[in-house]
Amino acid sequence: MISLARQAPGTANTEFFICVGDQPGFDYGGANNADGQGYAAFGKVVKGMDIVRSIYDAPENDGELDPLVYIYSIKKL
């Protein structure tokens, strides 16, 4: 699933993340956010999951992928 990142309800606007496997803490009522509102899922990966897994396994430095991974296009189906 693809969801928008946010700090508080109504603040999601530019950053997204892809869940790899179950993430119950991100659901409504989950423990990830103090407000318990969870994250809005708005899409799913339908092709290229091997790329998602390689990004997921990539090394990171202080929360950022190292080296950075650039996304050149996203298509709405």
Secondary structure, DSSP 8 states (H G I E B T S, - for coil): -EEE--SSTT--SS-EEE--S--GGGSTT-SSSTT-----EEE---S-HHHHHHHHTS-EETTEESS----------
